[in-house]
Amino acid sequence: MNSLNIVSWNVRGLGSGPKRLKVLNHLNDLKADIALLQETHLSLSAGHLLCCSQYPVMYSAGFNSKQRGVSVLINKNVTFTHKDTVTDPEGRFVIINISIQNKDFCIASIYGPNVDDSSFFHRFFTSLSAHSDSTIIIGGDVNLVLDPELDRLSTAANQRTWRSASILKQYMNDLGLCDAWRSCHPSTKGFTFISPVHHSHSRLDYLLVSNSLLKEIKSSNIHPIIISDHAPVSVTISREVPRPSGSTWRFNTSLLKDQEFIEFFKKEWATFLEFNNTSEISPSILWEAAKAVMRGKIISYSTHKKRKEKADLLELENKIKTLETAYAASAQEHILGDMKNLKLQLNDIINKQTQFQIQRLRLERYENSNKSGKFLANQLKINKEKSTITSIMDQTGNVTHDPVKINNAFKDLFQNLYTPQINPSEQSINSFLNNINLPKLNEDQITNLDSPLSLSELHEALLLMPNSKAPGPDGFPAEFYKEFWEQLAPTFYKTVKFINESQSLPPNMNSANIILLLKPDKDPTSPSSYRPISLINADVKIICKALAQRIEKVTPHIIDFDQTGFIKGRHSDDNVRRLVNIIDFATIKKQEMTILSLDAEKAFDRVNWKFLIAALHKFGFGESFINWIKILYHNPNASVRTNKQTSNRFFLGRGTRQGCPLSPSLFAIFIEPLAAAIRQNESIKGIKTKHSHHKISLYADDILLFLSNIHSVNETATIINEFSSISDYSINWNKSVLLPLNSNAEQGLTIPVKTGNIKYLGIYFPPKISELVQLNYTPLLKNIQDDLTRWTNLPLSLMGKVATVKMKILPKVNYLFSMIPTQPPLKWFKTLDSSISSFLWNNKPARISLKTLKSAKSCGGLELPNFHNYFLANRLQYILKWLKNNPETNSWLDLEQALCGKINLSDLPFISQIVKKQDCFKSININATLTAWWEFLKISKSSIQPCKMTPIWNNPDILINKKIIHFPAWQAGGIKQLEHIIIDRRFITPQELQDKHGIYNFLEYQQLKSIITKKFKYRDNDLKATRCSYHSDQFLNE
């Protein structure tokens, strides 16, 4: 931005929605960077109604809905830092102190009283004086004239001069302020308010600026009086700041709803191919040229359409402005009549445009405001001052606010980040990979991966890509390709085949824009606090998505179950349950254990491509698929975009792009050799159980190590350092955290790690599991209450608020429910429900009980989440995993079975609460799961005692001489549960036992029959309740 356009306007009331929309549209037409509004007639609670996508930041002072009210609106394109705000309780002024481009501004919107009240100006300038060192800009309707000769035109004989005018001029002199419009028009008569009743013209609206800005004022204008009875006044200030560099074009997806445009594009595309699709032009050059030409055609179409829409408005505004000037000079009645007629015509056009917008918005609100989705999400977003980066610390430690220097700082950071630090030899890479055993793809998998990409595959990949995502440098989003696929597909498919044959992408096609997202709870002035997201061209993304669809089918077969990140069928909650089990195991068994949480430095961005290609070969990928990876990673280039500044392009030499569909799978393949090296190193000791040796757990780049001694920690560090030397992978040991269990882990360490609680997948883990609730649920509740308070005054219906709870609150709570086994105290649930009730009813008494709202819609409710039931549901899912009992896919099962001893994990749900006396109940996971199961049975009025799945062996409910029983021969013969010995509601006969199972032991038979008869009150031919009750049986079947 090389200028700052400030508009001051008395809008004469904004209580009406259509009026607000007209005003905001006109401010946008005036290209206002900062708008100073007066007489908004909005109370403080309604002030947020002025915020919109173009003016997302607002500061206001309100009085009531009938009078006064002032606001300052700041355009989304203005980069600024807010310092403080002063508001007038009577709603007559608001003062903000901000910094723009490292220059301090004090900006005020003022509405003066319509009586001669000098005390008001004393009060206003007293509030302003604290910021007198800043550059001052005051805009508003002061309800007086500074120069009666030039600023007023009236037929009245006498015009009284107010004392307030003298006071105002005195303060202007004291503070070094000038009248911006008058400085540009020294002797011109211009008026901002016309009173037909008094037949007078007055200039009541002013923009007063510091004298230091005089040399920077490019222009100042009084615009036509429309919409309100006051004219907007503007001043454009030249700013010595750089223009936005490398502005990016983005296809306007609303054009896809314009049938005229669709026909226009199809015609232009066909015309281009007719003249250019020749054998002399390669498919890739044709494709790139076609995009460039079509981009120009689309820009031309859009510009012409926009100019055509605005032509009538501009013509009318110019005519009105001419008549206003003529009337000020001659005061002829026929000119006033012509001016009124033109204003009526102009307002009629504006009204029609506004009504169309309102109808569209009402339709969108009607369809989406009460449902979870993007529309509601946008309403709930925090209105942050800017998504831009206002300041950054450079390499010398100095903080800069200059947008060019900010952009250069990030460009230098990422150019360095994506430059390889090492060039490992093939021998060193192969030496590492040959010392570990990695699974290999089979022939069918290799064939499927290596087969040529088909047109249907590419189309399917396109359809899987989400809409409303930012496009790459070429500006074409996925929606564009979806709409015109029939026209684009033949040329695109030829290009894809040519790329594969030529083994290279066109340079423009392989470029990306890097945008930045601030990581949670990080210092915004540190460049390393931002996560780079690569905006890749949609055509390349289609290819990557098609390849990703292929590779995702094989990664579950070659990546160990220790890795759950981005692998189909694997979930992060399995990692957390495993972690809790290991802490439990070490505590219950009193075993020394150390958990090490690794902090990888920019793991996705440091992937060495040479090592990645070698790893793909080691896993057995075919040459054709590997060649596609080489094509995509051959000389890709990128530029960094911040604050509308785009850096020069630079080449990337390492890393997987965050934003590319292939990146998650490629990273899993990249990191798996390290995990395998740790698993297969016999010097590294973890926790041994029947089926597993637990050493490592991964979720993408989040790695936990379970090590039983200090030697194992040091040995692991040695392997990681060796891996880093050939892969560019790097661990920040100073930020890695050690969680010692039953040991003094700091003694003998060769790495400088911290000791304390670890944070894994967003959950804080202490050595004592009992502290999990306090560390995680208490902060979450506070966060939810803050959000609900912020959303209370939003214009949401009851159904909209219920949808808000489902969309924004439930996922946060449900995430903790899925991860943490311990149930929060009942007080926590009550506080959460109370906070939600206050939100639903705007802190007023509830008109419908929460119990009713939580009911199904068929029962008169709105299906408001019952959070306690969600907790139970999250615990109950593990019952089903117990029954499947596959420790190879869920390694935490092996740990829980180890804690159960002789009792089978899958039998626990069918044993009575006597199991509480067993050692396995000391496990927090088993305890929480069984407690939830018993509560479910109670709520559903179900019973599982006895049922067909009741275990016979090692069951504390079935005792002989106060000891659990176990007949190995019977179990080997397939007899495990009651259903195996109860046939047609009677006990199996000795002959049936021998015929079906090959078992004949009369003493054991009589013992078992006797105890089951006694335990379950069995009488021959009348064994009761051999099935689970309906609810529990249905749950188990599902």
DANOR-V818702 format. One record per backbone hydrogen bond with DSSP energy under -1.0 kcal/mol. CO is the residue of the C=O (numbers start at 1). NH is the residue of the N-H. E is the energy in kcal/mol with one decimal. If there is no record, write none. Layout:
<<CO NH E> <CO NH E>>
This chain:
<<2 239 -2.1> <4 237 -2.8> <5 33 -2.8> <5 34 -1.8> <6 235 -2.2> <7 36 -3.4> <8 233 -2.9> <9 38 -2.0> <16 20 -2.2> <17 21 -2.3> <18 22 -2.3> <19 23 -2.5> <20 24 -2.7> <21 25 -2.4> <22 26 -2.4> <23 27 -2.5> <24 28 -1.9> <25 29 -2.2> <26 30 -2.2> <27 32 -2.3> <28 31 -1.1> <33 75 -3.2> <34 7 -2.5> <35 73 -2.8> <36 9 -2.7> <37 71 -2.1> <38 11 -2.1> <39 13 -3.6> <40 14 -2.5> <46 49 -1.8> <47 50 -1.7> <48 51 -1.4> <54 76 -2.4> <55 52 -1.4> <57 74 -2.3> <59 72 -2.9> <61 70 -2.4> <67 64 -1.1> <68 41 -2.8> <69 40 -2.2> <70 61 -2.4> <71 37 -2.5> <72 59 -2.2> <73 35 -2.6> <74 57 -1.1> <75 78 -1.8> <81 99 -2.2> <84 97 -2.7> <86 95 -3.2> <88 91 -2.2> <91 69 -2.1> <92 111 -2.8> <93 88 -2.2> <94 109 -2.1> <95 86 -3.1> <96 107 -2.6> <97 83 -2.6> <97 84 -1.2> <98 105 -3.5> <99 81 -2.0> <100 103 -1.3> <103 100 -2.8> <104 135 -2.1> <105 98 -2.4> <106 137 -2.7> <107 96 -3.0> <108 139 -2.7> <109 94 -1.7> <110 141 -1.1> <115 117 -1.7> <118 122 -1.7> <119 123 -2.4> <120 124 -2.8> <121 125 -2.5> <122 126 -1.8> <123 127 -1.8> <124 128 -1.8> <125 129 -1.6> <128 131 -2.3> <129 132 -1.7> <131 134 -1.8> <135 106 -3.1> <136 210 -1.9> <137 108 -2.5> <138 208 -3.3> <139 110 -2.1> <140 206 -2.5> <141 112 -2.7> <147 151 -3.5> <151 203 -2.4> <153 201 -3.3> <163 167 -2.0> <164 168 -2.8> <165 169 -2.4> <166 170 -2.2> <167 171 -2.3> <168 172 -2.3> <169 173 -2.0> <170 174 -2.6> <171 175 -2.6> <172 177 -3.3> <176 211 -2.9> <178 209 -2.3> <179 183 -2.2> <180 184 -1.0> <181 185 -1.5> <192 231 -2.3> <193 202 -2.7> <195 200 -1.8> <200 195 -3.1> <201 153 -3.1> <202 192 -1.8> <202 193 -2.1> <204 142 -2.1> <206 140 -2.2> <207 180 -2.7> <208 138 -3.4> <209 178 -2.8> <210 213 -2.3> <211 214 -1.8> <213 216 -1.7> <214 217 -1.0> <216 238 -4.4> <219 236 -3.1> <221 234 -2.8> <224 226 -1.0> <226 228 -3.1> <232 223 -2.8> <233 8 -3.2> <234 221 -1.8> <235 6 -2.8> <236 218 -3.2> <236 219 -1.2> <237 4 -2.7> <239 241 -2.4> <252 255 -2.0> <253 256 -1.6> <254 257 -1.6> <255 258 -1.7> <258 262 -2.1> <259 263 -2.2> <260 264 -2.0> <261 265 -3.1> <262 266 -2.2> <263 267 -2.0> <264 268 -2.4> <265 269 -2.9> <266 270 -2.1> <267 271 -2.2> <268 272 -2.4> <269 273 -2.3> <270 274 -2.1> <271 275 -1.4> <272 276 -1.5> <273 277 -2.4> <276 278 -2.2> <278 281 -1.0> <282 286 -2.6> <283 287 -2.5> <284 288 -2.3> <285 289 -2.7> <286 290 -2.5> <287 291 -2.1> <288 292 -1.9> <289 293 -2.8> <290 294 -2.8> <291 295 -2.2> <292 296 -1.8> <293 297 -2.3> <294 298 -2.7> <295 299 -2.4> <296 300 -2.3> <297 301 -2.4> <298 302 -2.7> <299 303 -2.7> <300 304 -2.3> <301 305 -2.3> <302 306 -2.4> <303 307 -2.5> <304 308 -2.2> <305 309 -1.8> <306 310 -1.6> <307 311 -1.3> <310 314 -2.6> <311 315 -2.2> <312 316 -2.1> <313 317 -2.5> <314 318 -2.3> <315 319 -1.9> <316 320 -2.5> <317 321 -2.5> <318 322 -2.2> <319 323 -2.3> <320 324 -2.5> <321 325 -1.9> <322 326 -2.2> <323 327 -2.9> <324 328 -2.1> <325 329 -1.3> <326 330 -1.9> <327 331 -2.6> <332 336 -1.5> <333 337 -2.2> <334 338 -2.2> <335 339 -2.4> <336 340 -2.1> <337 341 -2.1> <338 342 -2.2> <339 343 -2.2> <340 344 -2.1> <341 345 -2.1> <342 346 -2.6> <343 347 -3.0> <344 348 -2.0> <345 349 -1.9> <346 350 -2.5> <347 351 -2.7> <348 352 -2.0> <349 353 -2.3> <350 354 -2.7> <351 355 -2.7> <352 356 -1.9> <353 357 -2.0> <354 358 -2.8> <355 359 -2.6> <356 360 -2.1> <357 361 -2.7> <358 362 -3.2> <359 363 -2.3> <360 364 -2.3> <361 365 -3.1> <362 366 -3.2> <363 367 -2.4> <364 368 -2.2> <365 369 -2.6> <368 371 -1.7> <373 377 -2.4> <374 378 -2.4> <375 379 -1.2> <376 380 -1.4> <382 384 -2.1> <392 400 -2.9> <394 397 -1.9> <398 394 -3.0> <400 392 -2.0> <402 406 -2.7> <403 407 -2.3> <404 408 -2.6> <405 409 -2.3> <406 410 -1.8> <407 411 -2.4> <408 412 -2.8> <409 413 -1.9> <410 414 -2.8> <411 415 -2.4> <412 416 -1.9> <413 417 -2.3> <414 418 -2.6> <416 419 -1.2> <418 653 -3.1> <425 429 -2.1> <426 430 -2.7> <427 431 -2.2> <428 432 -1.6> <429 433 -2.5> <430 434 -2.8> <433 436 -1.2> <442 446 -2.3> <443 447 -2.5> <444 448 -2.3> <445 449 -2.2> <446 450 -2.2> <447 451 -1.2> <454 458 -1.9> <455 459 -2.2> <456 460 -2.6> <457 461 -2.4> <458 462 -2.1> <459 463 -2.4> <460 464 -1.3> <462 465 -1.2> <472 475 -1.9> <475 251 -2.5> <477 481 -1.1> <478 482 -2.3> <479 483 -2.2> <480 484 -2.0> <484 488 -2.7> <485 489 -3.1> <488 492 -2.7> <489 493 -3.2> <490 494 -1.8> <491 495 -1.8> <492 496 -2.4> <493 497 -2.3> <494 498 -2.2> <495 499 -2.6> <496 500 -2.0> <497 501 -2.1> <498 502 -3.0> <499 503 -1.4> <499 504 -1.0> <506 510 -1.6> <510 637 -1.8> <512 639 -1.7> <513 535 -3.5> <514 641 -2.7> <515 533 -2.9> <517 531 -3.7> <519 522 -1.2> <523 526 -1.6> <525 393 -3.2> <526 529 -2.1> <527 530 -1.4> <529 519 -2.8> <531 517 -2.0> <533 515 -2.6> <535 513 -1.8> <537 541 -2.2> <538 542 -1.9> <539 543 -1.4> <540 544 -2.6> <541 545 -2.8> <542 546 -2.1> <543 547 -2.2> <544 548 -2.7> <545 549 -2.3> <546 550 -1.1> <547 551 -2.5> <548 552 -2.4> <550 553 -1.2> <551 554 -1.1> <551 555 -1.9> <554 557 -1.7> <555 559 -2.3> <560 563 -2.0> <562 698 -2.6> <567 570 -1.9> <571 574 -1.1> <572 576 -1.7> <573 577 -2.4> <574 578 -2.0> <575 579 -2.3> <576 580 -2.6> <577 581 -2.4> <578 582 -2.1> <579 583 -2.3> <580 584 -2.6> <581 585 -3.3> <582 586 -2.6> <583 587 -1.9> <584 588 -3.4> <585 589 -2.7> <586 591 -1.8> <593 741 -3.3> <594 707 -3.0> <595 739 -3.5> <596 705 -2.1> <597 737 -2.0> <599 732 -3.2> <604 656 -3.5> <607 655 -3.1> <608 612 -2.4> <609 613 -2.6> <610 614 -1.7> <611 615 -2.5> <612 616 -2.2> <613 617 -2.0> <614 618 -2.2> <615 619 -2.0> <616 621 -2.3> <617 620 -1.2> <619 441 -2.2> <622 626 -2.1> <623 627 -2.6> <624 628 -1.4> <625 629 -1.6> <626 630 -2.4> <627 631 -2.5> <628 632 -2.3> <629 633 -1.8> <631 634 -1.3> <636 652 -2.8> <637 512 -1.1> <638 650 -2.4> <639 514 -3.4> <640 647 -2.5> <642 645 -3.0> <645 642 -2.4> <650 638 -2.4> <657 660 -1.8> <658 534 -2.5> <660 663 -1.2> <662 666 -2.3> <663 667 -2.6> <664 668 -2.0> <665 669 -1.9> <666 670 -2.3> <667 671 -2.5> <668 672 -1.2> <671 675 -1.7> <672 676 -2.8> <673 677 -2.3> <674 678 -1.9> <675 679 -2.4> <676 680 -2.6> <681 684 -1.4> <685 708 -2.8> <687 694 -3.0> <692 689 -3.1> <694 687 -2.0> <695 706 -2.9> <697 704 -2.8> <698 564 -2.2> <699 702 -2.3> <702 699 -2.2> <703 598 -2.2> <704 697 -2.4> <705 596 -2.4> <707 594 -3.2> <709 713 -1.4> <710 714 -2.5> <711 715 -2.5> <712 716 -2.3> <713 717 -2.1> <714 718 -1.7> <715 719 -2.0> <716 720 -2.5> <717 721 -2.3> <718 722 -2.0> <719 723 -2.7> <720 724 -2.7> <721 725 -1.6> <723 726 -1.3> <724 728 -1.8> <727 608 -1.4> <730 601 -2.6> <731 733 -1.2> <732 735 -1.2> <736 754 -2.3> <737 597 -3.1> <738 756 -2.2> <739 595 -2.3> <741 593 -2.5> <746 749 -1.3> <751 753 -1.6> <754 738 -3.2> <758 765 -3.4> <760 763 -1.8> <763 760 -2.9> <765 758 -2.1> <768 771 -1.9> <769 772 -2.0> <771 775 -2.1> <772 776 -1.5> <773 777 -2.2> <773 778 -1.1> <776 780 -1.4> <777 781 -2.3> <778 782 -1.8> <779 783 -2.3> <780 784 -2.6> <781 785 -2.4> <782 786 -2.1> <783 787 -2.0> <784 788 -2.7> <785 789 -2.1> <786 790 -1.9> <787 791 -1.9> <791 794 -1.8> <794 796 -2.5> <797 801 -2.4> <798 802 -2.2> <799 803 -2.4> <800 804 -1.8> <801 805 -2.2> <802 806 -2.1> <803 807 -2.5> <804 808 -3.0> <805 810 -2.9> <809 813 -2.2> <810 814 -3.4> <811 815 -1.8> <812 816 -1.4> <813 817 -2.4> <814 818 -2.2> <815 819 -1.2> <816 820 -3.3> <825 828 -1.1> <825 829 -1.2> <826 830 -2.5> <827 831 -2.5> <828 832 -2.2> <829 833 -2.6> <830 834 -2.4> <831 835 -2.3> <832 836 -2.2> <833 837 -2.4> <834 838 -2.2> <835 839 -1.8> <836 840 -2.6> <837 841 -1.9> <838 843 -3.1> <839 842 -1.0> <841 844 -1.5> <849 853 -2.2> <850 854 -2.2> <852 855 -1.4> <853 862 -1.6> <853 864 -2.5> <855 863 -2.3> <856 859 -1.5> <856 861 -2.4> <857 860 -1.6> <866 870 -1.7> <867 871 -2.0> <868 872 -2.1> <869 873 -2.6> <870 874 -2.1> <871 875 -1.8> <872 876 -2.6> <873 877 -1.2> <875 878 -1.4> <876 879 -1.4> <877 881 -1.2> <878 882 -2.1> <879 883 -2.1> <880 884 -2.0> <881 885 -2.5> <886 889 -1.2> <886 890 -2.0> <890 893 -1.8> <892 896 -2.1> <893 897 -2.5> <894 898 -1.8> <895 899 -1.4> <900 903 -1.5> <904 907 -1.4> <905 908 -1.0> <907 910 -2.0> <908 911 -1.7> <912 915 -1.9> <913 916 -1.7> <914 917 -1.9> <915 918 -2.0> <918 921 -1.2> <919 922 -2.1> <920 923 -1.6> <923 927 -2.9> <924 928 -2.4> <925 929 -2.3> <926 930 -2.6> <927 931 -2.4> <928 932 -2.1> <929 933 -2.0> <930 934 -2.7> <931 935 -2.0> <932 936 -2.3> <933 937 -2.3> <934 938 -1.9> <935 939 -2.8> <936 940 -2.7> <937 942 -3.2> <943 1029 -2.1> <947 950 -2.0> <948 979 -2.2> <950 978 -1.9> <955 958 -2.0> <963 960 -3.0> <965 954 -2.7> <967 971 -2.2> <968 972 -2.8> <969 973 -1.5> <970 975 -2.3> <971 974 -1.6> <976 952 -2.5> <977 980 -2.0> <978 981 -1.5> <978 982 -1.8> <981 988 -2.7> <985 1023 -1.4> <986 983 -3.1> <989 993 -2.4> <990 994 -1.9> <991 995 -2.7> <992 996 -2.8> <993 997 -1.6> <993 999 -1.3> <994 998 -1.3> <1001 1005 -2.5> <1002 1006 -2.4> <1003 1007 -2.4> <1004 1008 -2.5> <1005 1009 -2.5> <1006 1010 -2.3> <1007 1011 -2.2> <1008 1012 -2.2> <1009 1013 -2.1> <1010 1014 -2.2> <1011 1015 -3.0> <1012 1016 -2.5> <1013 1018 -2.1> <1019 1022 -2.2> <1029 1033 -2.5> <1030 1034 -2.7> <1031 1035 -2.3> <1032 1036 -2.4> <1033 1037 -2.4> <1034 1038 -2.2>>
